[in-house]
């Protein structure tokens, strides 16, 4: 199996984020149902792992950046490094919000408005980051999510603190708007894939069908989850939280599969400075070459020792030949 083929377009950053969120969703639902009695600090362990990888990756990348100045001349190194620092700052703000949420759930300290202040601030900052990302042709999934849901975060904090008595269907109005826009985009992709790709070649037609299937598996489960959650919070259904979040796992699995074709990614995380597939291939080749070299050294050590003395003699012989004086050849012509 060729690792380069499997991980050719693999995006490790998105894989870590989506897998951490999937595990956290499962643990949080089980904790709300009372199936497990773990501390919320333990339940949030996938989130802590995600943030640890971000901080460690940025630290190693910054060390490589300052330790080897000649690496800064490689292509768009400055843009990649700045994007990594921007992402680190956003994750630190998000980490502050997650710490406050965990502390609130565990001990009940603080109000929910205070807890959501870092997230609201992150939403404001994300607007500027989205503009910067578009200008420099960078991806901005997390930034876009925070920017479009700023009003949703405000509604959630007010509802959780009891400042409003709205039903949860009303509280999630900003999310309903986002989901409606997502459905419009999904319908457009499906219609285009079914009726407008007949004149395209087989490869493009297959790409559009795969795109329509992927977006369907992403949007529809999230919409079902949102409907179940609002009904659960309003008391209209008696389903447990594990059943409520079950549609999300379809979206999570789809996202994990899409990470193998996501491409992109910042090359300065952990200072690898290249695509993940290329880095993995070079690392595997280096390990293979090191192992082969050690085996060859073990197998040929005796033969090298045996042939070392003739080689030295041959070198000394060549050296003595070089030290001999050069005598011109004198040709004497014989008389007739």
LINHU-V993462 format. One record per pair of residues at least 6 apart in sequence whose ideal C-beta (glycine too) atoms are under 8 Angstrom apart, sorted by the first residue. I is the first residue (numbers start at 0). J is the second residue. D is the distance in Angstrom with one decimal. If there is no record, write none. Layout:
I_J_D / I_J_D
This chain:
2_276_7.6 / 2_279_5.7 / 2_280_6.5 / 2_283_6.1 / 3_276_5.3 / 3_277_7.9 / 3_279_7.4 / 3_280_4.8 / 5_259_7.3 / 6_259_7.4 / 6_275_6.0 / 6_276_4.5 / 6_279_5.6 / 7_276_4.8 / 8_259_6.5 / 8_260_4.8 / 8_261_6.6 / 8_262_4.6 / 8_276_7.5 / 9_258_6.4 / 9_259_5.2 / 9_261_7.5 / 9_275_5.5 / 9_276_6.3 / 10_258_5.0 / 10_261_3.7 / 10_262_6.7 / 10_263_6.2 / 10_264_4.7 / 10_275_7.4 / 11_258_7.8 / 11_264_6.8 / 11_275_5.3 / 12_264_5.4 / 12_265_7.1 / 12_268_6.5 / 13_254_7.3 / 13_257_7.9 / 13_258_4.6 / 13_261_5.5 / 13_264_7.6 / 14_255_6.5 / 14_258_4.3 / 15_48_8.0 / 15_49_6.1 / 15_52_5.6 / 16_49_6.2 / 17_251_6.0 / 17_254_4.4 / 17_255_5.3 / 17_258_6.7 / 18_45_7.9 / 18_255_6.4 / 19_45_4.2 / 19_46_6.4 / 19_48_6.0 / 19_49_4.0 / 20_45_7.4 / 20_49_7.9 / 20_251_6.9 / 21_247_8.0 / 21_248_6.6 / 21_251_4.0 / 21_252_8.0 / 21_255_7.5 / 22_45_4.2 / 23_42_7.3 / 23_43_6.8 / 23_45_4.2 / 23_46_5.5 / 24_244_5.4 / 24_247_5.9 / 24_248_7.6 / 24_251_7.4 / 25_241_7.9 / 25_244_7.5 / 25_248_7.7 / 26_35_7.3 / 26_37_7.5 / 26_42_4.7 / 26_44_7.8 / 26_45_7.1 / 27_42_5.7 / 27_240_8.0 / 28_239_7.9 / 28_240_4.3 / 28_241_4.7 / 28_243_7.2 / 28_244_4.7 / 29_35_4.9 / 29_240_8.0 / 29_241_6.3 / 30_36_7.9 / 30_37_6.3 / 30_39_7.1 / 30_42_5.0 / 31_240_4.4 / 32_239_4.8 / 32_240_5.2 / 32_241_5.6 / 34_241_7.3 / 35_42_7.9 / 38_105_6.5 / 39_101_5.0 / 39_104_4.6 / 39_105_4.5 / 40_101_5.9 / 40_105_6.6 / 43_97_6.6 / 43_101_5.0 / 46_97_5.5 / 50_90_6.1 / 50_93_7.8 / 50_94_4.9 / 50_97_7.6 / 53_86_7.4 / 53_87_6.4 / 53_90_4.6 / 54_87_7.2 / 54_90_7.7 / 54_91_7.9 / 55_269_7.5 / 56_83_7.8 / 56_268_3.9 / 56_269_4.8 / 57_83_5.8 / 57_84_7.1 / 57_86_7.8 / 57_87_4.3 / 57_268_7.2 / 59_268_8.0 / 59_269_4.6 / 59_270_5.2 / 60_80_7.2 / 60_83_5.8 / 60_267_4.3 / 60_268_5.7 / 60_269_6.0 / 60_270_4.6 / 62_270_6.9 / 63_70_6.6 / 63_267_7.7 / 63_270_3.1 / 63_272_7.4 / 64_70_6.9 / 64_71_6.8 / 64_80_5.7 / 64_267_7.0 / 64_270_7.2 / 70_76_6.4 / 70_272_6.2 / 71_77_6.7 / 71_80_7.7 / 73_272_6.5 / 76_267_7.4 / 76_272_7.7 / 78_135_5.4 / 78_137_7.5 / 79_265_5.4 / 79_266_5.4 / 79_267_4.8 / 80_267_5.1 / 82_132_7.7 / 82_135_7.4 / 82_137_5.4 / 82_265_5.6 / 83_265_5.1 / 83_267_4.8 / 83_268_6.4 / 85_128_6.0 / 85_131_7.3 / 86_141_8.0 / 86_265_7.1 / 88_124_8.0 / 89_121_6.3 / 89_124_7.1 / 89_125_7.2 / 89_128_7.0 / 89_141_6.8 / 89_142_7.1 / 92_117_5.2 / 92_118_7.9 / 92_120_6.5 / 92_121_4.6 / 92_124_7.3 / 93_117_7.4 / 93_118_7.4 / 93_121_6.2 / 95_117_4.4 / 96_114_6.9 / 96_115_7.2 / 96_117_4.1 / 96_118_4.6 / 96_121_7.3 / 99_109_6.4 / 99_113_7.1 / 99_114_4.3 / 99_117_7.0 / 100_114_5.7 / 102_108_6.0 / 102_109_7.0 / 103_109_5.6 / 103_111_7.0 / 103_114_5.3 / 110_160_5.4 / 111_155_7.5 / 111_156_4.7 / 111_159_4.0 / 111_160_4.8 / 112_156_4.6 / 112_157_7.3 / 112_160_5.8 / 114_156_7.1 / 115_152_5.2 / 115_153_7.4 / 115_155_6.8 / 115_156_4.0 / 118_145_7.3 / 118_152_5.1 / 119_149_6.2 / 119_152_5.4 / 119_153_6.5 / 121_145_5.3 / 122_145_4.5 / 122_146_5.7 / 122_148_6.8 / 122_149_3.5 / 122_152_6.4 / 123_149_7.0 / 125_139_7.9 / 125_141_7.6 / 125_142_4.0 / 125_143_7.3 / 125_145_4.2 / 125_146_4.3 / 126_146_4.9 / 128_139_6.5 / 128_142_4.6 / 129_139_5.0 / 129_142_5.0 / 129_143_6.0 / 129_146_5.9 / 131_137_7.6 / 132_138_6.9 / 132_139_3.9 / 132_142_6.6 / 133_139_7.5 / 138_263_5.8 / 147_173_7.9 / 147_177_5.8 / 148_173_6.4 / 148_174_7.2 / 148_177_7.1 / 150_173_4.6 / 151_171_7.2 / 151_173_4.0 / 151_174_5.6 / 154_163_7.8 / 154_165_7.9 / 154_170_5.0 / 154_171_7.7 / 154_172_7.4 / 154_173_6.7 / 155_170_6.6 / 157_163_5.0 / 158_165_6.3 / 158_167_7.5 / 158_170_4.8 / 163_170_7.7 / 166_229_8.0 / 166_233_5.5 / 167_228_7.6 / 167_229_4.7 / 167_232_4.2 / 167_233_5.1 / 168_229_5.0 / 168_233_6.7 / 171_225_6.5 / 171_228_8.0 / 171_229_5.8 / 174_225_6.2 / 175_225_7.7 / 178_218_7.4 / 178_221_7.1 / 178_222_5.4 / 178_225_6.5 / 181_218_4.9 / 181_221_7.9 / 182_218_6.4 / 182_222_7.3 / 184_214_7.4 / 185_211_7.8 / 185_214_5.1 / 185_215_6.4 / 185_218_5.0 / 185_219_7.9 / 188_207_7.4 / 188_210_6.0 / 188_211_4.8 / 188_214_5.6 / 189_211_4.9 / 189_215_7.2 / 191_207_6.4 / 191_211_7.9 / 192_204_7.9 / 192_207_4.2 / 192_208_5.2 / 192_210_7.0 / 192_211_4.2 / 193_211_7.9 / 196_203_6.8 / 196_204_4.5 / 196_207_5.1 / 196_208_7.7 / 197_204_7.9 / 199_207_7.6 / 213_253_6.0 / 213_257_6.2 / 216_249_5.9 / 216_250_6.7 / 216_253_4.3 / 217_250_5.2 / 217_253_5.5 / 217_254_7.1 / 220_246_3.9 / 220_247_6.2 / 220_248_7.9 / 220_249_4.2 / 220_250_4.6 / 221_246_7.4 / 221_247_6.9 / 221_250_5.7 / 223_246_4.3 / 224_243_6.8 / 224_244_6.4 / 224_246_4.6 / 224_247_5.1 / 227_236_7.1 / 227_238_6.6 / 227_242_7.5 / 227_243_4.6 / 227_246_7.3 / 228_243_5.6 / 230_236_4.6 / 231_238_6.1 / 231_240_7.2 / 231_243_5.3 / 264_274_7.6 / 264_275_6.7 / 266_272_5.3 / 266_273_5.9 / 266_274_7.0 / 271_278_4.6 / 273_281_7.9
